[in-house]
């Protein structure tokens, strides 16, 4: 029987490949914050209390451009819209947990932790400690992100033009690495294709609204493909 410690350690272990991709991402964020006009305390505080990589990058850029705070808040909310989809997927598994656990796991829900944890939740075994697995993944990501932010802040004061090194490509590579293992059936392929085309088509929309439009398009395509596949399967069953 899996213990709490086993589940926690397994969450750490399974998150390690994604940690490697996230390290340059966190360092770049800390490095660029100085040139964007954010003091070190604000940069580190954002990683400690916001803990949302993509949103932090966008917020940093908007702050440096002088955008009004209400628009910055709105834009980051739009970017984090995908987390509503994540929580909708995990809700059946997290609902039996205490409110304290739900709040803790909600705070630490990142793209990487979701990608790792959802597979564990969907496994058929009856382990009562799967939330400890997600906690292990979350803790690893949180500690890594904050350490990398501090390293980046220090590096940004020591090195010149580190942002031109191209390390921010790690974000794209990490997302691809999380996505590929879940391409197992026709609905998942249609979801990715529609979302990708939508992201290209709506890229020019202001305030990152293209991200929301692409997400909705991908979800709609996936639901439609799943419905059509279900109808096709039902028709074949009736013919037999």
N, C-alpha and C positions, 0 to 999 in steps of 0.2 A: 504494500500500500504506500502510495506517495505521501510523504510528510510535507509540512509547510516549508521546511528548509529545502527539501528536494525540489519542490515546485519553484521556490524563489531562485535557487541556483540554476535550475533549468531555464528560467526566464532570462537570467543574466547570460548564460551560455548561448542561447539562441539569438540573442540580440547583438552579439559580438560582431558578426559580419557587417551589420548596419552601422554600428558604432564607428568602424574603420572609415566608412564613407562620410560620416557626419563630422569627424574631427576637423578636416580642413574647413568645412562649412562654418563651424563655430569659431574657429580662429579668424577666418575672414571677417565675420561679423564684428568681433572685438577689434580687429585691426582698422576697419573702415569707419568705425564709430567716431574716432577722433576727428577725421577729416570731415565728417558730417556735422560736427559741432556738438556732439553729445559728450558730456563729461564722463569720466571713468565710472563715477558712482551711479550715474543714470544707466549706463550700459550694463554694468553688473547687476544693478537692481532689476532691469528689464528681464534679464535672463533668469534671475531668481524667482520673480513673481509673475512674469508673463509666460515664459517657457513655451514659446511658439516661434520657431526659427524663421519661417517664411514671413510671418506677420512682423516680426522684429526687423527683418531686412527692409521691408516696405515702409514701416513706420520710420525707420532711420532715414530713408531717402526722402520721405515727405517732410520730416522735420528739417532736414537740410535745405529743402526747397522753400521753406517758409509757409507751408500750407497750414490753414486754420485747424485747430485741434478737433473740432467736431467732424471735419472731413477725414482727418487721420483716423479717428475712432471708427467712423463708418467704413472706411476702406479696409481696415484690419478685420472688422466683423465680416465683411464680404469674403475676404480671403479665408477666414476660418469657417465659412459656411459648410465646407466639406466635413467638419467635425459633427455636424448634425446627422450626416449620413453614417458616420462611424458609430455614433451613439445609438442610432436606430438599429444598427446591426447587432450591437452588444447588449441592448436593453433586455432582451429575454434572459440573458445569462446574469446580468448584474442586478436585476430587479429583486431577487431574494436576499441580497446583501443588506447590511445595515446602512443607514444614511451616511454614517462616517466613512465607510468604505466607498460608497458611491461617489462622495465628494472627492475623496483622495484620488481614486482612479480616474475621475473626470478631469481633474487638474493635470494629471500626468499623461493624458491621452494624446500622443503624437502620432504622426504618420507611421513611424517605425514601430512604435509599441503596438499600434493597431494591427499592422501587417503581421507581426509576430504572434500577438495574443489571440487574434480571431481564429487562427488555425487550431490553437490549443483548446479554446472554448468549444469548437465544433467537433473535437474528438469524442468518440462514443464512450470512453471510460467514465466511471462514476467517481472520479477523484473529487473530494470536497474542497480542495485547495487550489483550484485553478486561478482564483483571484490573487493568490500569492505568486503565481507564475507571472501574471500581468504586473504585479507590484515589482517583481525583480527586473522585468524589462524596463519599466518606468524609472526605477531608481538608477539603473545603469545609464539610461539616456540622460536623466536629469543631472547626475554628477558629471558625466562627460561634457554635456553642453556648457555647464557653468565653469568647469576647469578650462575648457577651450576658449570661452569668452575672456577669462582673465589672462590666459596666454596671449590671446589676440590683442587685448588692450595694451599689454606690456610690449608686444612686438611692434604694434603700431607707433609706439613712442620711440622705438629703436631703429626701425627699418624704414626705408623710403619706397613709396609706390608699390607696396606689397600686393595691393589689389589688382595690379596688372599681371600677376603671375598666373592667372587663370585657375586658381584653386576653387573658385565658386562653381566650377563644373561638377564638383562633388555632389551638389544638391541634385542635379539632373541624374547623375549616375545612381544615386541612392534611390530616387523614385523609380527608375527603371528596374533596379534590383528588387524592389518591393513588389512591383507590378507583375513581372514575368511569371512567378510561380502560380499565380491565380488565373492564368489564361488556360483554362481547362475545357471550356465548352463554348458553344456558339454564342450564347448571350454575353459571356465575358468578352469575347472578341468584338462583338458589336458595340458593347459599352465603351471599350477603349477606342475603337475607331471613331465613333460618333463624338466622344469627348475630345479626342485629338483634333478632329476636323473643326469642331466648334471652337476650340481654343485658338486655332489659326484664323477662323472666320471672324471671331469677335475680339481679336487681340487689341484692336484700336479703341475699344470702348473705355470711357473714363472711369476712374476709381476702381479699377480691377473688376468691373461688372462682367467682363468677358469670362472670368473664371467661374462665376456663378452660372452664367448662361451655358458654358461648356459642361459643367457638372450636371445641370438639369437635363441637358441634351443627352449626355451619356447615360444617366439613370433611366430616362424615358426610352432610349434605344434598347437598353438591357431588359427592362420590363416587357417591352413589346416583343423582343426576341424570345424571352422565356415563355410568354403567353403563346406565341406562334408555335414554339417547339412543343409545348404541352398539348395544343390542339392537334398537331401532327401525330404525336404519340397516341393520343386518344383515338384518332381516326384509324391508325394502323391496328390498334387493339380491337376496335369494332369490326374491322375487315376480317380479322382472324376468327 
